[in-house]
Amino acid sequence: MKFLVLLVGIFIIGICMTYFVFPRLIEDLINWVGEKRNLLYMVATRLVVGIILVAGADTTRYPTAVWWLGILFVAAGLLLLLFPADTIKRITAAWLDRSTRVIRAWVMIPLAIGIFVVASVM
């Protein structure tokens, strides 16, 4: 399970670094989320990541923090089911009006979470 938690941390870091280097990829994400089927992929990804973090929390140095991160991922996945794709598209599109610096600043938060997950396993 420790290996899966490490993979989750690397996955989070990889996605964040991609958006940090190419912040306008978020535009492609907005278009991709427009379809309900793709929104369900995002829900499934968050649920799987959350379940892995919850199940593997005991194998880390900070089990309580990793467990809560897992709960947050599961909650985020379930909340995505409540919002229609158009609403999510509008909320995400609002970020496109922001400067690249703001987008990169916000990407630093999940990047730090990914680094924390990897560091808690190492």
C-alpha positions as a printed NumPy array, in Angstrom:
array([[  0.   ,   0.   ,   0.   ],
       [  2.927,   2.294,   0.681],
       [  3.897,   2.063,  -3.004],
       [  0.393,   3.116,  -4.095],
       [  0.472,   6.136,  -1.788],
       [  3.847,   7.058,  -3.277],
       [  2.385,   6.741,  -6.789],
       [ -0.528,   9.   ,  -5.804],
       [  1.913,  11.65 ,  -4.578],
       [  3.941,  11.421,  -7.785],
       [  0.721,  11.594,  -9.828],
       [ -0.343,  14.79 ,  -8.04 ],
       [  3.109,  16.333,  -8.5  ],
       [  3.144,  15.411, -12.182],
       [ -0.217,  16.988, -12.896],
       [  0.687,  20.129, -10.956],
       [  4.032,  20.504, -12.691],
       [  2.308,  20.173, -16.057],
       [ -0.09 ,  22.987, -15.208],
       [  2.72 ,  25.016, -13.662],
       [  4.819,  24.823, -16.831],
       [  1.844,  25.072, -19.225],
       [ -0.889,  26.97 , -17.313],
       [ -3.062,  27.408, -20.39 ],
       [ -3.668,  23.659, -20.516],
       [ -6.517,  24.478, -18.14 ],
       [ -8.405,  25.726, -21.209],
       [ -8.213,  22.231, -22.664],
       [ -9.397,  20.834, -19.329],
       [-12.449,  23.108, -19.403],
       [-13.394,  21.896, -22.857],
       [-12.782,  18.3  , -21.835],
       [-14.961,  18.599, -18.703],
       [-17.863,  19.801, -20.845],
       [-18.953,  16.227, -21.456],
       [-20.669,  14.359, -18.62 ],
       [-18.676,  11.193, -19.325],
       [-15.393,  13.048, -18.815],
       [-16.668,  14.563, -15.589],
       [-17.265,  11.021, -14.339],
       [-13.597,  10.219, -15.093],
       [-12.598,  13.111, -12.852],
       [-14.928,  11.851, -10.124],
       [-13.522,   8.322, -10.396],
       [ -9.939,   9.598, -10.264],
       [-10.604,  11.601,  -7.111],
       [-12.383,   8.687,  -5.462],
       [ -9.585,   6.231,  -6.27 ],
       [ -6.892,   8.657,  -5.063],
       [ -8.868,   9.305,  -1.883],
       [ -9.439,   5.623,  -1.162],
       [ -5.743,   4.857,  -1.706],
       [ -4.753,   7.65 ,   0.688],
       [ -7.253,   6.542,   3.336],
       [ -6.278,   2.873,   3.035],
       [ -2.549,   3.579,   2.988],
       [ -2.439,   6.292,   5.626],
       [ -1.127,   3.889,   8.273],
       [  1.995,   3.21 ,   6.192],
       [  3.092,   6.867,   6.223],
       [  4.877,   9.042,   8.755],
       [  1.828,  11.29 ,   9.164],
       [ -1.134,   8.92 ,   9.068],
       [ -3.71 ,  11.377,  10.367],
       [ -2.827,  14.064,   7.839],
       [ -2.736,  11.597,   4.932],
       [ -6.032,  10.076,   6.078],
       [ -7.664,  13.525,   6.086],
       [ -6.26 ,  14.247,   2.632],
       [ -7.865,  11.019,   1.468],
       [-11.178,  12.052,   2.984],
       [-10.91 ,  15.427,   1.212],
       [-10.286,  13.71 ,  -2.123],
       [-13.289,  11.432,  -1.636],
       [-15.443,  14.423,  -0.652],
       [-14.228,  16.367,  -3.707],
       [-15.158,  13.458,  -5.946],
       [-18.61 ,  13.172,  -4.437],
       [-19.164,  16.938,  -4.645],
       [-18.333,  16.866,  -8.351],
       [-21.307,  14.552,  -8.801],
       [-23.615,  17.192,  -7.345],
       [-22.606,  19.973,  -9.734],
       [-23.636,  19.917, -13.383],
       [-20.803,  20.024, -15.916],
       [-21.85 ,  23.511, -17.067],
       [-21.427,  24.916, -13.563],
       [-17.996,  23.374, -13.203],
       [-17.11 ,  24.672, -16.647],
       [-18.15 ,  28.214, -15.647],
       [-16.232,  28.109, -12.366],
       [-13.117,  26.83 , -14.07 ],
       [-13.491,  29.326, -16.923],
       [-13.421,  32.137, -14.38 ],
       [ -9.82 ,  31.142, -13.666],
       [ -8.901,  31.808, -17.277],
       [ -9.554,  35.498, -16.692],
       [ -6.765,  35.491, -14.151],
       [ -3.134,  36.062, -15.009],
       [ -0.665,  33.234, -15.47 ],
       [  0.988,  34.209, -12.184],
       [ -2.245,  33.668, -10.27 ],
       [ -2.824,  30.285, -11.905],
       [  0.721,  29.223, -11.057],
       [  0.323,  30.441,  -7.478],
       [ -2.81 ,  28.346,  -7.01 ],
       [ -1.153,  25.287,  -8.56 ],
       [  1.492,  25.515,  -5.84 ],
       [ -1.062,  24.415,  -3.224],
       [ -1.799,  20.948,  -4.664],
       [  1.886,  20.689,  -5.624],
       [  2.788,  21.129,  -1.963],
       [  0.218,  18.465,  -1.061],
       [  1.776,  16.056,  -3.549],
       [  5.256,  16.751,  -2.175],
       [  3.925,  16.206,   1.354],
       [  2.439,  12.828,   0.378],
       [  5.706,  11.698,  -1.227],
       [  7.759,  12.941,   1.724],
       [  5.474,  11.18 ,   4.198],
       [  6.148,   7.868,   2.471],
       [  9.911,   8.274,   2.05 ]])
